[in-house]
Amino acid sequence: MDFERKPLIGMVHLKPLPGSYLYDGNLETVIELALRDAKTLEEAGFDAIMIENFGDVPFPKTVDKVTVASFTAVAKAIRDEVSVPVGINVLRNDGIAAYSIAYAIKADFIRVNVLSGVAYTDQGIIEGIAHELAKLRKLLPSKIQVFADVHVKHAVHFFDFEDAIRDTVERGLADAVVVSGRATGKPVDLEKLALAKRISPVPVIVGSGTTYDNLPELWKHADAFIVGTWLKRDGKVENEVSLERAKKLVELAEKLRRSS
């Protein structure tokens, strides 16, 4: 990932996959809709895309084999059709599955929601997986980068934010850290983002809440931006990616790059 240009990473939110409670029995439709969003993001000029099993509510802490198999099928279809870097995020915190899928399809990065520490979530207590992931990366060496959340959204945290950043990087071996708001689509706390940028030795990524209106301010404190909700038609996360909105954000990012 070229963090020098402060890349925009667009989300492909998958519809429910086989094995999830809301799956409608048609994997071909899941693939078709995911491909449409991925191609829209590439056409708009996004620097990368990230695929996430967003529709698989309620999320388990780690996923079943059928989820890994179906996720891989969707991700491979996207990887074959787009030329931009591709990332994988397996919810709620299955970084092992994410890395396995990424390795199989030759993806470029993964997102891990709890790499280090403990998060108190609607799925219960989630513990970090840094050790397990490091073992897998040693077994299957690759150029896949690990983007790790610090104080991940949809969770309560009791560890100091500054200590969490250092642990995630120094002890968790993250290649970049992700700072988000409290929930999907919610804006990041600017003070926390600025602190992360000051102390993190690796790139800092905004993980939620980026919009056309706040991108100029976020630009001052971050190295990349994961964008999902704002890109959707009418700004609603359940809708398809809007080409008009996606292009508008890319055009703004280009202006910011030229003025930096």
Secondary structure as UniProt FT lines:
FT   HELIX           3..5
FT   STRAND          8..13
FT   TURN            18..19
FT   TURN            21..22
FT   HELIX           27..44
FT   STRAND          48..52
FT   TURN            54..55
FT   HELIX           65..81
FT   STRAND          86..89
FT   TURN            91..93
FT   HELIX           95..105
FT   STRAND          109..112
FT   STRAND          118..121
FT   TURN            122..123
FT   STRAND          124..127
FT   HELIX           130..139
FT   STRAND          145..149
FT   STRAND          155..156
FT   HELIX           161..166
FT   HELIX           167..171
FT   STRAND          176..179
FT   TURN            184..185
FT   HELIX           190..199
FT   STRAND          204..206
FT   TURN            212..214
FT   HELIX           215..219
FT   TURN            220..221
FT   STRAND          224..227
FT   HELIX           229..231
FT   HELIX           233..235
FT   TURN            237..238
FT   HELIX           243..259
//
